[in-house]
C-alpha cells in the first residue's frame, strides 16, 4: 500500500481532511459522496435536525441496509455506476481509435 497522504472530502457542505493512500483515494471519495447523498436526503426530509443527528441516522440506515439486505441496493447502484464507466471508456477508446 502507498504512503498515506491527506485529501479533502466534503460532507453537508463542510470540508474534512482525511488520510489515505493514493490507491484508496477514489474509493474514499466515492464513499464520502455516497454518505453526503444519504445525509442530504435525511436533512432534506426535515425530520432530523443537526449534523450530528443526521450523521447518526445515516450511519444507522447504512448499517441496517448492510445487515439486512446485503448492502441495501449498493450492489445494483455499483453495477449501474460500473456500466456507466464502461460506456464512457468505450466512447473514449473509440475516439482514440480514430486517431490511428
C-alpha positions in Angstrom: 0.0 0.0 0.0 1.2 3.5 -0.8 2.2 6.2 1.6 -0.5 7.9 3.5 -1.5 11.4 2.4 -4.2 13.8 3.2 -7.2 14.6 0.9 -10.2 16.8 1.4 -13.7 15.4 1.2 -17.0 17.4 1.6 -20.0 16.3 3.6 -23.0 18.5 4.0 -21.1 21.5 2.7 -18.2 21.1 5.2 -14.7 20.1 4.3 -12.8 17.4 6.1 -9.1 16.4 5.7 -8.8 12.6 5.7 -5.6 10.5 5.5 -5.5 7.7 2.9 -3.2 6.1 0.4 -3.2 7.0 -3.3 -4.7 3.6 -4.0 -7.6 4.3 -1.6 -8.3 7.8 -2.8 -11.0 7.2 -5.4 -12.8 4.7 -3.1 -12.7 7.1 -0.2 -14.1 10.0 -2.4 -16.9 7.7 -3.6 -17.7 6.7 0.0 -17.8 10.4 1.1 -20.1 11.2 -1.9 -22.4 8.4 -1.0 -22.5 9.4 2.7 -23.1 13.0 1.7 -26.0 11.9 -0.6 -27.6 9.9 2.2 -27.1 12.7 4.8 -28.6 15.3 2.5 -31.6 13.1 1.9 -32.2 12.8 5.7 -31.6 16.5 6.2 -33.9 17.4 3.3 -36.7 15.3 4.7 -36.9 17.8 7.5 -37.5 15.1 10.2 -34.0 15.3 11.7 -32.2 18.5 12.6 -28.5 18.9 13.4 -25.5 17.5 11.6 -24.6 15.1 14.4 -28.1 13.6 14.5 -28.2 13.4 10.7 -24.8 11.6 10.7 -26.1 9.1 13.3 -29.3 8.4 11.4 -27.3 7.9 8.1 -24.9 5.6 9.9 -27.8 3.6 11.4 -29.6 3.4 8.0 -26.4 2.2 6.2 -25.6 -0.3 8.9 -29.2 -1.6 8.8 -29.0 -1.9 5.0 -25.7 -3.8 5.2 -27.0 -6.2 7.8 -30.5 -6.9 6.4 -30.2 -6.5 2.7 -26.6 -7.4 1.9 -25.8 -3.8 1.0 -29.3 -2.3 0.7 -29.1 -1.9 -3.1 -25.5 -0.9 -3.1 -24.7 -3.8 -5.5 -27.3 -2.6 -8.0 -26.0 1.0 -7.7 -22.4 -0.1 -8.0 -23.3 -2.2 -11.1 -25.0 0.8 -12.7 -22.0 3.0 -12.0 -19.6 0.5 -13.4 -21.7 0.2 -16.5 -21.7 4.0 -16.9 -17.9 4.0 -16.6 -17.7 1.3 -19.2 -19.8 3.3 -21.6 -17.6 6.4 -21.0 -14.5 4.3 -21.5 -15.8 2.7 -24.7 -16.6 6.2 -26.1 -13.2 7.5 -25.2 -11.4 4.5 -26.7 -13.5 4.8 -29.9 -12.4 8.4 -30.2 -8.8 7.2 -29.6 -9.0 4.6 -32.4 -9.9 7.3 -34.9 -6.6 8.9 -34.2 -4.6 6.0 -35.6 
